[in-house]
Amino acid sequence: MPNIAVVDMAGKSVGEIALSDAVFGIVPNAVVMHMAVVNYLANQRQGTQSTLTRTEVSGGGKKPWRQKGTGHARQGSTRAPQWRHGGIVHAPKPRDYSYSLNKKVKKLALKSALSDKVATGDMIVLDELKLDTYKTKTVADCLKAIGAGKKTLVVLEDNNAYAVKSIANIAGAKSAQVNTINTYDVINADTLVVVKNAVAKLEEVYA
């Protein structure tokens, strides 16, 4: 059972917490994590790209020149793909790129990502993120004090509006809740900052 130090908003150690092996101590599965990341990115795609095929481009109804005797290659339309202003071959059209992964696979991927952060020392447990108003400077100073990296994911226990909006104002920082955390955000972050109460919640949900 891995142990990790708990720090306050000033970066001072205020104790230690034992993490669950079932969530934070497994051997990371790189294949499953890759599957989860590809799935997440595919599901983010809008799929709204659209270009015109030769049947959709305006004009081109008249044959450019007669079939034989000109010395040119035969042409039937000025909207064929080889012509300037012609249509696009195999033109991309709006489509849905999203697909679903097995729940057990997604769960294993997230636990692998969390365990990897613990193993590499890139996870910090914060005693509490106490805010009574929207205060970006307070959160920025806190992240600096605890030694968070350029890209930081802060995992909160619940939807704390003050914390969420304050974190959103900081370049490179992002917040997530226990029920919205995903493998891509965990892997993409240089530092994973988890509020102490959120650690217990993660263990309760994913153990």
N, C-alpha and C positions, 0 to 999 in steps of 0.2 A: 504493500500500500504506500504510494508515493506521498511524501510530505512536502508542503510548500509554504513559504512565509506569507503572512498576511500583513499588508502595509496600509497606513492611513493616507489621507489626501496630501499630507506633507511629505510622504515618502518614507516615514519612519516605521520600522517593524513593530507590530503590536501583538504578535503571536504567530502561531503556526496552525495549519489545518491539514488533516489527513484526507487525501483524495481517494475516491473509489477506484479500485483496479479495473472494475467492469466498464468504466467510462473513460478514465484518464490514464489507465495503465496497460492497455492492450498493445499488441504488436501491430503497428500501422499497416494497413493493407493498401498498397499504392495503386493496384489495379482498380479496386473499388472506389478509391478517392478520385481517380481519373474519370471513371464512369459518371460519378456524381457531378464533377465539374463540367464535363461535356454536356450533360443533361441540363444543368442550370443555365449554361450559356445559350444552349439551343432554345430553351424556354423563354429567354429574354428577347429573342429575335422578333422583330415586328413582322417581318415577312411581307412588307408592302412594296418591295421593288417591282417595277413594271416597265418594260420597253416594248416597242412595236415590232411586230413581224412584218414581212413583206405584204401580207394581205391587209394590214391595218394602216400602213403608211399612205398618206394622201397622194394621189397622182399616179403616174406610171401606166396609165391605161393604153397609151399609144405605143406601138412598136417603134423603137428609136430609128432603125433603118431597115431596108429590105433584107430578106433572108440571105440572098446570095449576090455575089458580084462586087461587093464593096471593099474586100480585103480585110474587113473587120471580122471578129468572131461574131457568131449569131447572137442576137440579144432579143428578148421578148418584152422587157420592161425596164424602165430606169429606176425601179424600186427593188430590184434584185439585190441581194446582200453585198455583191462586189461593187455596186455603184455608190457614189457619194449620195447621201440622203436616202440610201436604201434601207430596207428592213434588217432586223437583227436575226441571225440564225439561232435557233433554240432560245428565244428571248425569255428572260426571267419573268415570271408572273406571280402575283400575290399567292402566297401559300402559308400553311401553318407548319412551323418547324417543331412545335412542342411534342413531347412524348413523355410518358411516365416511367419511373423506375420502381422496382419492387421496394416496399417499405423497409424490409430487412436490409436491403442493400444500402438504402439512404441512411439508415440508422448506423450501420457498420462504418460507412464512410465518414459520418460526423464524429463517431467515437475515435476513429483512426486519426482524424485531423486534430482532435482535442489532445489525444495521447501524444501525437507528434510534437505539439506545442509544448507540452510539459517536458518531454524528453529533451528537447533542444533548449529549454530554459527561456522560451519566449512567451510564457504565460505568467501573468501577475494577478494575484488575488487582492482586491481592494476591500478594505473593511466596510466602507459604505461611501456612497456618492451623495452627500447631503447638500441639497440646494433648495432654497426657499423662494427663488425667483430665477428668471432667465439670466444666466451669468456666464457668458462664454469665457471670460478671462479666468474665472475661478477654475473651470474645467481644464483650460489650457495650462494653467499653472500646476494643476494636479498631475496632468499627464507628463509634464516636464519633470516634476519632482520625483515621480515613480520610475522615470527612465523609459517611457514608452517610445516606440520607433516612429518613423515618418508616417507609416500607415498603421493605424490602430483600430481594432474592433473592440468596443466596450459592450459587454454583455450585461444587461440589466434584468432584474427579477420580473419587473412588470413595466407597464407603459408610464414612465415618469416623464411627463411633458416638459418640465423644466430641464431635465438632463438630456432628453432626446433633441430638443431644439438647440440647446447650448452646444452639444457635441456636433450637430449638423453644421454649425458655423465655423468649425475648425477644419482647415484643409488637411485631407488625408485621414481624418477621423470619421468613424461611422459607429452607429449604435445598433444593437439587436436585442431582442428579448428572448427568453428561453424558448418561446413557442414560434419564433421567427428565424432563429439562427440557422445558417446553412453552411455546408462544407466549403463552398467557394469562398465565402467571406472570411472564414477561419484561415484557410490556406493563403489567401491573398494578403492578409494582414501581417505586418512585421511583428507586431506585438498583440497578444490577446489579453485584454484586461477584463477580468470577471469579478463582479461584485460578490462578496461572500455569500449573501442570501441566494444568489443565482446559482452558485456552485451546488448547494443542497438541492435546488430545484432541478438542475440538470441531472444530478445523480438519481433523483426520484423518478424522472421521466425516462431516462435512457439506460439505467442500470439493468 
